[in-house]
């Protein structure tokens, strides 16, 4: 590393050093509180679309933060049709201080027909696809726990029976920090997305309440909506909307 500009600092006296040390401890203590922000008992998640090759091995990793007691985690799909598993959800027990990997593909996906050649593309209905004709879906997941947990969604971990794929990634779930009424979405402004796989820049919006009205003002053209023209959508609890770029350009 090369430093081209620097400023010489005067020597600090012992009293000044103590003040700096106390200040540093205060800052670290504050950072500790922020570091716990992803620990929660309730998380909403819309599985992102990665590419036409499929999401590969899709796992939700949930960790029990309680070192003394087990927790029960329920994963549901509130917008699913009545009568299916989705509204009630499925329960998973996690021992104290341990983590559990949940295979979302096999539990919540719908098999393609015919069966795909690549193992990682076996299930088609899990992610929120970027189809221009189907931007609103009933695929939002609600993760609720009886105790404090953390959760992240992992793509492409190499396991028997699944293709590792080219898009290995981890998405950290944010709990209550992900809920709000005002959001600004940044996107890349350099390099094209991969045109061989039609992987568009996009964002998934999920409603945590019924009859949620959302006004979106795209600064660039989105599918079905020109740049600079606000539009409003209505979602029910668990429904998702995919805001997708028209083209593959980095804008």
Secondary structure, 3 states (H helix, E strand, C coil): CCCCCCCCCCCCCHHHHHHHHHHHHHHHHHHHHHHHHHCEEEEEECCCCCCCCCCCCEEEEEEECCCCCCEEEEEECCCCCCCCCCCCCEEEEECCCCEEEEEHHHHHCCECCCCCCCHHHCECCCCCCCCCCCCEECCCEEEEEEEEEEEEEEECCCCCCCCCCCCCEEEECCHHHHCCCCCCCCCCCCCCCCCCCCCCCEEEEECCCCCEEEEECCCCCECCECCCCCEEEEECCCCEEEEEECCCCCC
